[in-house]
Amino acid sequence: MEPSRESGRGARPEVWVNCAASFDGRLAYADGARARLSSPEDLVRVQTLRRDSDAILVGVGTVVKDDPSLRVHWELLGEPVGRNPTRVVVDGSGRTPESARVLDTTASTIVATSRRSTRRFPAHVRVVVCGERRVEIPELFRRLHDLGVQRMLVEGGAEILSSVLRSGLFDRFTVYTAPVGIGGATAPPILAGPETHGPDETVDLRLVGIERLGEGLVATYTPRRDPPARTALPR
Ligand SMILES: NC(=O)c1ccc[n+]([C@@H]2O[C@H](COP(=O)([O-])OP(=O)(O)OC[C@H]3O[C@@H](n4cnc5c(N)ncnc54)[C@H](OP(=O)(O)O)[C@@H]3O)[C@@H](O)[C@H]2O)c1
């Protein structure tokens, strides 16, 4: 296991953010209906990321829309069944459905919530309170590190990707881009969250790798602390 990173605000896990998007940058179909955008090759890549993580984090919006199991699909890796990472759900208001797969007993689960939630969860679910109305990402990452999470995969959805990428508290961000367009007004983009009004509010990344994977491509980015040079066209 690699050593955890020291962020500007203290220890946190090593964080790998990953998603699959259409070529127009959408994570799902209209109104957030689940889209299976990963190619077979990308599915295997994601399983290796899951296998190598201590925890997999998603937002409650993803749990409501997709009901993911967040387990490692060992059969896709051709490996014997091993340990499943801890599932982490960011759920500030306590709206994870009672029947959600992430609440089953096949793996450990942490629900990160806020003080406004009065929701009770089953005894096998660990609840951590990080924030007044929303889950504060820096505090959550510190708490997860304290709980022994050294490497974590963040899988989405659009609001979580926005919060984590805007926080800068990640080490690597990979996007699989499928050769498919979705369009429309309600399909979630890679980044939801606050509006961007100008270059001072963009999420700036450094491209460190690009790879063709089946019919799609995987771009790998790291956080960028210095803003990129933007070339203005002569008027
Ligand atoms: N293609 C992919 O790789 C991929 C992967 C995952 C998901 N998805 C898609 O993404 C969509 C779901 O995305 P989403 O944006 O609706 O939901 P989300 O990002 O999964 O969850 C967002 C929710 O988490 C809660 N939250 C609490 N604190 C937060 C914080 N600090 N930052 C962000 N969220 C916080 C909020 O709900 P409360 O206010 O109730 O706490 C918020 O509405 C679905 O359509 C799903 O299919 C796609």
The ligand as a Gaussian input file, in Angstrom:
#p B3LYP/6-31G(d) Opt

LIG

0 1
 N      -20.606000       7.712000     -16.052000
 C      -20.075000       7.598000     -14.833000
 O      -18.887000       7.304000     -14.673000
 C      -20.962000       7.821000     -13.644000
 C      -20.496000       7.476000     -12.369000
 C      -21.320000       7.746000     -11.260000
 C      -22.568000       8.349000     -11.463000
 N      -22.966000       8.654000     -12.714000
 C      -24.261000       9.345000     -12.936000
 O      -24.276000      10.530000     -12.148000
 C      -25.629000      10.859000     -11.852000
 C      -25.731000      11.195000     -10.369000
 O      -25.003000      12.386000     -10.151000
 P      -25.587000      13.527000      -9.203000
 O      -24.781000      14.747000      -9.443000
 O      -27.058000      13.606000      -9.369000
 O      -25.379000      12.909000      -7.751000
 P      -24.065000      12.522000      -6.916000
 O      -22.921000      13.370000      -7.307000
 O      -23.915000      11.047000      -6.987000
 O      -24.558000      12.869000      -5.439000
 C      -24.752000      14.243000      -5.122000
 C      -25.494000      14.393000      -3.800000
 O      -24.616000      14.103000      -2.710000
 C      -24.984000      14.911000      -1.631000
 N      -23.846000      15.687000      -1.134000
 C      -23.630000      15.979000       0.181000
 N      -22.528000      16.683000       0.336000
 C      -22.009000      16.876000      -0.903000
 C      -20.861000      17.554000      -1.365000
 N      -20.004000      18.168000      -0.552000
 N      -20.640000      17.597000      -2.708000
 C      -21.481000      16.974000      -3.548000
 N      -22.580000      16.305000      -3.177000
 C      -22.844000      16.256000      -1.849000
 C      -26.073000      15.854000      -2.097000
 O      -27.322000      15.291000      -1.728000
 P      -27.979000      15.743000      -0.340000
 O      -28.132000      17.239000      -0.429000
 O      -29.229000      15.003000      -0.253000
 O      -26.961000      15.362000       0.689000
 C      -25.935000      15.807000      -3.596000
 O      -27.157000      16.065000      -4.269000
 C      -26.481000       9.658000     -12.244000
 O      -27.130000       9.977000     -13.447000
 C      -25.464000       8.561000     -12.472000
 O      -25.897000       7.650000     -13.453000
 C      -22.213000       8.390000     -13.805000

